[in-house]
Amino acid sequence: MSGTEKKKNPKYTILTLLFIGWCLSYLDRMAMNVSIVEIAKEFHLSPSALGIVLSSFFAGYALMQFPGGWLADKYGSRKIIAIAIIFWSIFTVFTGFAWSLLSMIMIRFLFGLGEGAYPAASSKAIADTFPKQERSMAQTVMMSSNSLGGVIAPLIATPLLVWIGWRNVFLVIGALGIIVAWLLWHYLRPENLIENAANEESTNKVPFHEVVKNATLWKLAIMWFGMSTLIWGLISWMPVYLTQVRGLDLLSMGMLTSIPALTGAIGTIIGGRLFLKYFHGRERTYGTLFSLLAILFLYLLFNAPSVVLVITYQSLCTAFHGLVFAIIMAMPHQVFEKTVIGSSIGFINFFGMIGALLAPTVMGMLIEMFHGSYPAAFGYLIACACLSVLASITLVGSIKNNANMPAQSEG
């Protein structure tokens, strides 16, 4: 019987495809960050306008976090995942046809709307496919794709950019999305989600307005705002910083930026294991320590005297960011009921994407204000990342105190 169930429930195949879906979404985003140097030249963009283009994606992405989570909980992960990937792939292709600054902003906004439904829906798919005791680890493995996508993207997008031009890069990536959407639609069939019925830990449906009262949800959301600001500020502006301030050519920049992305992926995977094995019940120590270390290496990064040290410090910064990211994405599966996991992840990610939305634009304005100087822009990232430290300090006992959150909500 259990052997039959295992055959019918290819959970690791589904996890692999969800992982690939995340890598693809990240490749789409990173293709823009790698291409932005050429796009800025073609459209004659100032730093402020460049920041708005980069932020336009996050405006759509952030707006879709709440609806995406609610739709995944209501209609199931399969439909929302397929629609999201097809929608964002269409607008990835349209990016290659942008003809003006305004068209680029609108296309990237709509692209962000499509991608915005995927985080909550993919987390819902984890909850539908894996038993509760395996979900936190499966979630951190899936989310390590964010950083791994950052490794793959420059290695794929940069050579393509040089060989076929930035417009054709988006046409190629958009076509890949249709294939991934079909594969996930095929494997996320109801009969493959037998854990859903066999291991349902609770039939208690918790209204989302009760979930929002949970203190841990807000702490994780604030932590992700700080860490998301840090990472997306770096991702958005490091290509320009390395080429304009540190003097790297486009191809060298693309290759070097894959190194910090790799350490970020390693940090996320290790972070999931560290948290579950050694820091369960010690969330305050975990979150505070690694947030502070990420901030320290961010500070050292922009004060580094050489490119080698810039990349070294950035790699350490992203590694510790990955450790913090792991706890932010693992804890919801331990704290919240499966019936609201999509909405919970959507809520947390909404705050993270507000940080990601603001980072490129605010940094662009600060760079322009200070006549091309970057210290104020990096200072903004540090200030926001400090919010993660403050929220982490209050995480003590969160899992213990909130493990039975639905029961508490009844009172």
N, C-alpha and C positions, 0 to 999 in steps of 0.2 A: 504493500500500500504506500509506504513512504517512498519507496523507489519509484513507483508510478508518479507520485506527486512531484518528485524531483525532475522527472522527465517532462512533465507538463508545465513545470515552472522554471523556465530558463532564466533565473534571476541574474546570474552573472553575465549572460549575454545582454540582458536588458540594461544592466549597470554599465557595461562596455559601450552600448549604443548611446546611453544618456551622457556618458563621458565624452564620446565623439561629438555629440550634439553641442555640448559646452565648448569643446575645442573649436568647433566650426564657428560658433557665435563669437568666440574670442578672436579667431582668425579674421572675421569680418571687421571687428572693431580695430584690431591692431593693423589691418591693412590701411585703414584711414590714418592712423597715427604715423605709420611708415611713409604713406603717400603725401602727408600734409606739407612736407617741405616743397614738393613739386606742385601741389595744388596751390599753395600760397604764392608761388611764382606765377602760375598761369592766371590766377584771379587777382593778383596784386593785393594780397591781404596784409593788413597791419596786424600786429600782435593781438589787439583787441578783437578784430574781426576773426582772426584765426581761432582765438579762444571760443568765440560764439559758435563757430562751425563744430568744434570739438564737443562743446556742451550741448548742442542741439540734439544729439543722439540721447544724452542722458535725460533731457526734458521728457521725451517720449517714453523712455525706459522707466523713469520714476513714476510717471502717470499711470502706467499699466501694472504696477506692483500690486495694489489693492484689488483691482478688477481681475487680474490674472490669478491671484490666490483664491478669490471667491469663485471664479469660474472653474478652477481645477477641483475645488472641494465639491462644487455642485454638479458638474458635468463629467468629472473624471479626467485623469491626466492624459489619456490617449488622444482625445479630440483636441484638447487645448495645445498639446505638444505639436501635433501635426500641423494645425492651423498656424501656430506661432512660427514654426520653421519655414513653412511655405511663404508666409507673409513677409518675413524679414529677408528671405532669399530674393523675392521679387524686387524689394527696394535696395538690396545689395546690387542687383543688376542695374537698376535705375541710377545708382550713384555714378556708374560709369558714363551715363548720358547727361550728367549735370551741365548746364550751360551758363550758370551765373551763381553769384554768392547766395542770392535768395533761394534759387532752386536747390542748391546744395543743402542749405539749412532745412528746407521743407522735407527733402528726401531723407536726410539723416534723422529728422524728427520722427517720420513715419517708420523708418527702419527701427528706431528705438522702441516704438509702440509694439512692433512685432516681437522683438527680442524680450520685451518686458514681461511677457506672459510665461516665458520658459523657466525662470528660476523656481517659482512656486510650483509649477506643473511638474517639473522634474523631481522636486522634493516630494511631491505628492505621489509620484510613481515609485519612489524609494519606499514610502510608507505602505503602498499597495502591494509591493513585491517582496519585501523583506520582513521577517518577524521583528518584533520591537527591539530585542536585544542586539540585533545586527544592524539596525538602521543608522546609528550614529557613525559607525565605522564606514558603512556604505556611503553615507552623505559626505564624509570628509574625503574619501577616495574620489567621489564624483566631483567635488569642488576643487580638488587639486588640479583639475583640468583647466581652471582659470589661468594658473601660472604656466602649466604645460603648454597651453595655447599660446602663451607669450613666448615660449621657447620656439615653437613650431612656426608661428606667424612671421617673425623676421626672416627666418631661414627660407620660407616659401615666398612670402610677399616681396621681400627686397630684391632677390634675383629676378622675379617676374616683373617687378616694377622697372628694373633696368632693361630687361629684354623686350617686353611687350607694351610698356607704358602703363601709367596708373589707371587709366580708364578700363583697359582690358583685364586688369587684375580682378576688378569687381565682377566682371562678367563670368570669369572662371569660377570664382568662389560662390557666386549665386547658383550656378548649375549644380555644384556639389551639394548645396542645401536641399534640393529636391530629392536627391537620392537618399540622404539621411532621414528626411521626413517619411519617405516610403518605408524604410527599414523599421523605424520606430513604430509606425502605424501597424506594421505586420506583427511585430513581436509583443506589442502591448495589448494584444487581444484579451478579452475577459477570461478566457480559459487558461491563460498564462499567469493569472493573478490569483491562483488558488489560495495563497497565504492570506488573501484578503478575507476569505470566509473562515478558513480553518483556524487562524490565529488572531481573530478579532478580540482584542483585549478588553474592549469596552463598547457597549452599545449606547452609552450616554452621550447624546449630542449636546455639545456645549455651544451656546450662542456666542458669536464672535465678540459682542459687546462685553461679555464676561471675560473673555480672553484678554481684551485690552486693559482690563483692570489689574492684570498680573504684572507685578513689579519687574520680574525677570525679563519679560518681553521688552519693556522700555529700556532696561539696562543694556541688553544685547543690541537694541536699535541704536542707542547712543554710541556704544563701542564701534558698531559698524559704520556709523557716520564718520567718526574720527579716522578709522583705519581705511575706509574707502576713499576719503579725501586724500589721505597720504598716498595711496597706491595709484589712484587715477590721476592725481596731480603729476606724479612721476612719469607714469606711462604716457600721458598726453604731451608733456613738455620736454622729456629727456631727449627724444630725437632731435628737436630743434636746438636744445642746449648743447648737445654733443657736437652737432655740426657747426653751429654759429659761434659758440663760446670756446669749445675745446678743439675745434678745427678738424673734426673727422670727416671723411668723405661718406657718401650715402651708404655704400656697400659695407664699409667697416662699421659704421654706426649700427646697421641692421644686424650684423653678426654679433657685435658686442652686447647689444640689448637683450639677446637671448639668454645670456648667462644669468642675470638677476632673475629672469623669469623661471629658469630651471631651479634656482635655489628657493624661490617662492613655492614652487610645486612640491619640492622635497619638504619644506617647512610645514606645508599643509598636511601632507601624509603623515609625517612624524608627529605633528601636533595632535592629530586624532588619536594616535596610539598613546602618546604621553598623557593626554587628558584622561582617557578612559582607564589607563593602567595605574598612573601615579598621582594624578591631581584630582581625582573624583572626590568632591567635597572640599577641595582646596582651590576653588575657582578664582578667589581673590588674588592669591599668590601667583597663579598661572597668568591671568590676564594682565595684572599690574606689571609684573617683571618683564614679560615679553613685549608689552606696549612700550615700556620705557626704553628697552634695548632697540626697538625699531626707530624710536625718536632719536636716540643717541647716534645711530649710524646715518640717519638722514642728515643730522647736523654736520657730521664729519664729511659726508658726501660733497656738499657744496663748498666746503673749505679745503678739499683735497688739493694738493699741489700738482698731481699728475692724473692722466686718464686712467692709468692702471689702478690707482687708489680710488678714483671715482667709481669705477665698475666694482671694485672690491667692496667698498662701503655700501654701494647700492645693492649688491648681492646679499650682504649681511642684513641690510634693512628689510629687503623683501622676504628673506628667510624668517625673520622674527615676525614680520607682518603675517606670513603664512601660519605661524603657530597661533597667533591671536585669531585669525580668520577661522581656524579649525574649531576652536571652542564656540565661536559665534554661531557656526552652522551645525555643530553637533548637539549643543544643549537643547534646542527646540524639540528634538526627537525624544529627549528624556523628560521634558517638562510638560509637553502638550499632548492632547489626545490626537489620534490619527485623523479624526473627522475635521479638525481645524488646522492641520499642519500646513496646508497650502496657504491659508490666510495668514498664519503666524509668520511663515517665511516671507510672504509678501510684505507684511508690515515691517519686519526688520530690514528687508532689502530696500523698501521705500526710503527709509532714512539714509541707508548707505548710498543710494543713488542721488539723493539730494546733495550729499557731499561730493559725489562724482560730477554732478551737474555744475556745481558752483566752482569746483577746483580749476578747470581749464580757463574759464572766463575771468575769475578773480585773479589768477596768476597772470593771464595776458594783460589785464588792466594794470597790475602792479609793475610788470616788466616795462610796459609802455610809459607808465608814470615816472619810473626811475631810469628812463632812457636806455633800455636794454640790459639793465643790471638785474640779476636774479636773486640776491639775498632776501629781499622783501617777499618775493613769491615763495621761496622755500620756507621763510618764516611763517607764512600763512599755513602751510602744510603742518608745520610743527605745532602751531597753536591749536589747530583742529584735532590733531592726533592726541593732544593732552586730554581731550574729552574722553578718549578711550581709557586713559589711566584713571580718571575720576570715576567713570562708570564701573571699571573693574574692581576698584576698592570696595564697592558696595555689594559685590557678587557673593560674599561669604555666606555659605549655607543656602544659596538660592535653590539648588536642586532639591536638597532635603526639605526645605520649606515649601516648595512648589510642586513636588512630585505628584501630589494628589490635588492639583489645582482645580479640576472639575468639581470634586467633592466640596472644596472650599467655596466654589462659586455658588453652590446651592444655598448657602447661608447668606 
